[in-house]
Amino acid sequence: MWWRFRKHKMAMLSAVILILFYFSAVFSEFVAPYNPEQPFIRYKFAPPTRIHIIDAEGRLRAPFIYQTVRGVDPVTAQPTYTEDTAIRYPVRLFVQGEPYKWFGLASSSLHLFGVPDAGENQGVFLFGADRLGRDMFSRIIFGGRLSLSLGLVGVFLSLILGVVLGGVSGYFGGWIDTLVQRVIEFIRTIPTIPLWMTLSAAMPGNWPVTRVYFGITIILSLVGWTFMARVVRGRFLAMREEDFVLAARLNGAREMRVILRHMVPSFLSYIIASLTLSIPGMILGETGLSFLGLGLRPPAISWGVLLQEAMNLRSLVLAPWVLVPGLAVVISVLAFNFVGDGLRDAADPYSR
C-alpha cells in the first residue's frame, strides 16, 4: 500500500503539509514566537512584518526587519505603520524568549525564531496583528492545536461507534441489522448543521474550555459515525460467509474475536482511507460552530474562534489579514482530502 501511495504526488505533498501542521500544533510553544495572548499595545492591527535580506544601501544581509513606526492618518484618523530604515533588527533562529511549559511538563524558553534584540518595542508579525496587538501567527499556531486535534478525536469516536455498531449489524443481520439501520436512517434524516447548532447552543455558557472541547467533539461524532457504520456493515455482509471467517468460527473463536481479530483487519486500509476523508468534515464543523459563537469560545483559541474577528466589518476593512485562519482551514481540509484520495486509491486492489 505504501509503494502505491507514494506514486500519488499530491497525496505525498499533502502528507508533508499535514505533518508540518501537526508538528506545529504539538510544539506550539516552541514554533510560535510569542504567547498567543501577549498584546503589543502600539501595534494594534499592524500589517504583516516584511522580512528583508537586502538593506537600504542594496547590500545583502542575513534576514532582518526594520523598526515599525506607528502614525495616524490625518484624513481617516486610522493608525498607519511605516518602516524606519535607520533601525533594523536581525531575525534569528532558536532564540530565547518568554518561558513556557510544554503541556505543563517540560519548562523552556526556546523559540523557533524571533527578534531578541528588539525587546518589547518591536515584534515580528508574520501574519500581522489583531485588534489587541496580538501576533496572528502565534494565535494561528496555537489555534491549530484545538482545531486539528478535535478532528482526530472526533473521528476516533466515530471509528469506535461505526466499527462496533456497523460490525454487529452486518455480522449478525436479522432484527439487529434492521434496528441499527433504522437508527442510522433516523439520524441522517435530521439536517446536520441545525442539529449541531441546536446541541451546541444547549451547552451551558459557564462550562470550562476542556468540557466544551469534548462536548463539541461528541456533537460532531453523533452524525459522523453513521457513515462509517454503513461502510463497515457493507463489508461485513460481503465477508461473513468467507472461508477464513467460517474457519475462525469452527475453531471456536467468539463472535467479537471474529469481528475484531479477523474481519476488521482485512479491510483496515479502507477504514483508514475513509477516516482520513472524514477529518475535514470535523474540522469544518468545529470552525463553523466556533465562528458562529456556538462552539469553542474565548479564551479558547481555535481557527473558528480566530475567524470571529472577521465578522466585524471594520476589522475586516482595516486588517484583511484576520482572514488568514480561514486559509489554514482551507489548506488543511484540502490536504486531508488529497491524502484520503491517495490512501483510497492505494487500498483499492482494482486501481492501477
N, C-alpha and C positions, 0 to 999 in steps of 0.2 A: 504493500500500500504506500509506503514512504517513497519508493522509487517512482511510482506513478504520480504521487502528489508533487514531487519535485519538478515534473515536466510542466506543471501549471504555473507559469511565470507570475501572473497577477496574484495567485494564491500565496506563493512564496514571498513576494514583496509585501503583501498584506500581513502575512505572519510575522515578518520582521517588524512592521509598524506596530502590531499589537504587542509584541514582546517589549518594544520600547515604551509603549503606553503603560503596560503593567509594571515594568521596572520603575518608571517614574511615579506610578501610584503607590507602590510598596515603599519606595525610598523617597517619598515626597519631601521630607525634611532636608534631605541631602541635595536633591535636584533643585528645589526652589531656593532662590537667593534670599528670600525674606519670609518672615512669618506671615501667613495669609491675612491676619488681622492687623498687621503693623501699618499705621497710617503715615503718609508723608503729607503733612498739612499743606505745605507750599506747592504740592503737585497734584491738586485735585483735577481730575480729567486730563492729566498730562498725556500727550500723544506718545506713541511708541518711541523709545530712545533709539537713535541711529548709532550704530557701531561703525567706526571708521578704521581704515587701515592706512589712509593717506592723509597727512596733516595739511594745514592751510598753506604751507610752503611747497606742497607737492612731494614731500618725502614719504617713503614707505616706512611704516612703523608697525609694531605689534598692535593688536586690536585695542581701541580706546574709545572713550566718549568725551564729548565736550560738556562743560558746565551748562546746565539748563537754567535760563533766566526767565522768571515769570513776570509778565506785564499785564496791562489791561487795555483792551481795545477801546479807544475814546468814543467810538460810534455806538457799539453794541454793549459796552461795559462788560464784555466777556473776557475771561482770562486768556492770555496768549503766551506762548512759550517759544523762546528763541535760544540759539546756541551761542555761548561766549567762547569763541575760538582761542582766546588767550589762556583759558584754563582747561586742561584735559586730564582725564583720569584713566589709567590703564585698566582694561578688563582682564582679570586673572582667573585662572582655573584653580580649584581646590584651595579656597580661601577660608579663613576663619571668620565666622560671623556670629549671629545670635545663637546661643546654646539651645539645645533641644534634647528630648529623649525619644528615641525611635521606639514607637509602640509602648512607651513607658518603661523600657528596659535599658537599652544602652544609651549612655549620655555622650554627646559630642557637640562640637560647634563647627564642624567642617561642612562647607557647602561647595557645590559643583563649580560655581563661578560667582563673581561679584566684583565690586569696585571698592576694595577695602580702604584705599587712600582717600576716598571721598567722605568717609564718616557718615553722619546723619544728614549732611547738607545736600547730598545728591544720591539718587538711586538709578539703577539701570532697569528700565521698564520695557521689556521686550515686546509686550502686547499693550503698553500704555497703562494708565491708572484709572481707577473708578472714581466715583463722586466723593469718596472719603480719602483719596490719595493712596489707596492700597494697590499693590502690584498685581495686575491682572494675570500675568504669567504664573506667579506663585499660587494665586487662587485657583487657576485652572488645573494646575498640577495636583493640588490638594483635593479639588472637586472630583478629579478622576478617580480618586481612591474610593469614594462612595458610589459614584455612578457605575464604574466598571465592576466593582465587587458586587454591587446589587444585582447586576446581570448574571454573574456567575452563581450567586447564592440562589436567586430565583429559578434559574434553570436547573440547579441541583435538586431543589424541592420538586420541580415539575418532573424531573427524571424519576425520583423515588415514587411519586404518585402514579406517573404514567406507566412505569415498568410493572409495578405491583398490580394496579387495577387492570391495566391492559393485558398483562400476562395472565392473570386469573380469568379474565373474560374470554380470552382466546383459547386458553388451555382447557378449561372445564366446559365452556359452552353452556347450552341449556338456559335455564332461568337466570343463572348468574350472568351470563353474557347479555341476556335481554335487559336485566336490571341496570348493569353498568352502562350499556349503550344508551338507555333512555335517560340516565342521569347526564351523560355526556351531551346528548342532544338538547336537553333542557338548558344546560349551562351555555351551550353555544348559540342558543336562540336569543339569549339576552345580549343586547348591544354592549360590546366590550368597554368602550370609553365611558358611557354613562354608568356602567356597573363600577368601574374603577373610581370614578368621581364620587359616586354615592358612598362607597365603602370608605374612601379616603376622608370624605367630609365627616363621617361618623366617628373618626378617631378624635379623642379629646385633645384640645389645644395645649394642655399643660403636660403632655407626655414628653419625656426626655428624648434626645436625639436617637439614642440606641433603640428605644422602643418603637419610635416612628419608623426607623430604618427597617426593622424586622416586620413591622406592620405593613409597610408598603411592599416588602418582598413577598409576604404571604398573599396580599391582594393581587399582585401581578401573577402569582403562581396559580391562583384559583382557576384561571382560564387556560394558562399555558399547558397544564398537564393533560388537558383533553386531546391536544394534537399528538402528543407523544403516546398516549394510551391507544389512539386509533392506529398509529404505526405499529406499535408492539402487538396489538390484537391481530392485525392482518398477518404479521409474520408468524405468530403462534398458530393461527389457523392453518397456515401452509405447512408448518413444521411438525405439528403434534403427531402426525402419522408417519414421520420419517423413521428410518431404521434405527438411527442412533438414539432416538427418544424411546422407541419400543425396547431397545436393548437395555437402556437405563432402568426402565420400569421392571423388566424381567429380572434384573439384578437386585431388585428390592429397594431401589432409591425412592425416597419420599418425594411427594409432589413438588414441594418448594425447592428441593435439591435439583430435581429435573429441570425446573424452570430457571433457577439462578446459576446452576453449575454447567448445564448443558445447552439450554436453548438460548438464553440471553447472550453468552459469549459468541455464539455462532453468527450473530449479526451486530456485534458490538461496534464495528467500524461504521455501520449505517446509523446507529444510535448517536455516535459521536458527531457525525456529519449533521444530523438533524438538530442536535443540541446547539451546535455552533451557529446554525441558521436561526435558532430561537433567541439567542442572546440579544441581537439588535432590537427585537421587539420589547424585551425587558428594559433595555437602556432608553428607548424612545418613550416607553410608558412612564418610567420614573421622571424623565426630563419633562414630559408634558404635564404630569401632575404637579411637579415642583414649580414649573413655570406658572401654572395657574394658582399656586398657593395652596394646593390640596395635598401635596406630598411633603417632602422634606422642607423645613423652614429654617431661616437663620436662628441661631448661629451655625447650624449645619451648612457645610459647603459642598454643593454638588453642581454639576453643569446646569441642571434645571434651575437651581436657586440663583446661580450667577446670571442666567438669562432673564430673570425677573427685572433686572436693571433696564433691559431693552424695552420693557413695557412703557417706560417713561419716554414720551416723545422728545422732551427737552434733552434728556440724557443721550438719546439716540442721535440727535442732531449735533450736539456738542462733541460727543465721543462715540463715533460709529464702531470703535474697536470693542465696545461692550458686547458685540455680536460674536466675538471670537470664540466663546464657549460653544456656540452653535456649530462652528467649523469643526471643533473637536468631536462633537457628536456625529456630524456627517462623516468624518474620516473614519471614526471607529466603527460606525454602522456599515459603511462600505467595505472596510477591511474584514469584518466578520462575515459579510455576505460572500466576498471573494474566497475567503478561507473555507467557508462552508461549501461553496460550489466545488472547490478543489478536492475537499475530502469526499464529497458525494461522488464525484467522478472517479476518484481513486478507489472508492469502495464498491463501485458498480462493476461486477465481473463481465458485463457485456459491452462496456465502453472501451474504446481503443485510445 
